[in-house]
Amino acid sequence: MHRNEADAGLDALDPAENPARDAASFRRIITARKGLEQAEAELRAAVAAAREAGDSWTVIGAALDTSRQAAQQRFAK
């Protein structure tokens, strides 16, 4: 589902049939998703910095608790 479809879905809700609920869980999900995006950006920056500093894919893989090949496939340009 694309974001526009999700937005349209919210507009189509009838408050009479769908009583209001506390949005705490919804906000928590959004916060967690944003945290993941920030963590992913930081991880990519850290790996790029390690490569620029001369660290091998073997060392980076060890830091990521994965194989050299998996690290290289995920983060190589």
C-alpha positions in Angstrom: 0.0 0.0 0.0 1.4 3.4 -1.0 1.3 6.3 1.4 -1.5 8.1 -0.6 -3.7 5.0 -0.4 -3.2 4.8 3.4 -4.0 8.5 3.7 -7.2 8.0 1.7 -8.1 5.1 3.9 -8.0 7.3 7.0 -10.2 9.9 5.3 -12.8 7.1 4.5 -13.2 6.1 8.2 -16.6 6.9 9.6 -16.2 8.1 13.2 -19.7 6.7 14.0 -18.5 3.2 13.1 -14.9 3.5 14.3 -14.8 5.1 17.7 -11.8 7.1 18.6 -9.0 5.3 20.4 -5.8 6.4 22.1 -3.2 6.8 19.4 -0.3 5.9 21.7 0.5 2.7 19.8 0.3 4.5 16.5 2.7 7.2 17.7 5.0 4.6 19.2 5.3 2.8 15.8 6.1 6.0 14.0 8.8 6.9 16.6 10.3 3.4 16.3 10.3 3.6 12.5 12.0 7.0 12.6 14.5 5.5 15.0 15.3 2.7 12.6 15.8 5.2 9.8 18.2 7.2 11.9 20.0 4.1 13.1 20.4 2.8 9.5 21.8 6.2 8.4 24.3 6.1 11.3 25.3 2.5 10.5 25.9 3.4 6.8 28.0 6.4 7.8 30.0 4.3 10.3 30.7 1.6 7.7 31.7 4.2 5.1 34.0 5.9 7.7 35.5 2.5 8.5 36.2 1.8 4.8 37.7 5.2 4.3 40.0 4.6 7.3 41.1 1.4 5.7 39.2 -1.2 7.6 38.6 -4.5 5.7 35.3 -6.0 5.0 36.3 -8.8 7.3 36.7 -6.4 10.3 33.4 -4.6 9.4 31.6 -8.0 9.0 32.9 -9.0 12.5 31.6 -5.7 14.0 28.2 -6.4 12.3 28.2 -10.0 13.5 28.0 -11.2 9.9 30.3 -12.4 7.2 32.6 -10.3 5.1 30.6 -11.1 2.0 27.3 -10.1 3.6 28.7 -6.8 4.9 30.2 -6.0 1.5 27.0 -6.9 -0.3 24.9 -4.7 2.0 27.2 -1.7 2.2 29.5 -1.6 -0.8 28.6 1.2 -3.3 
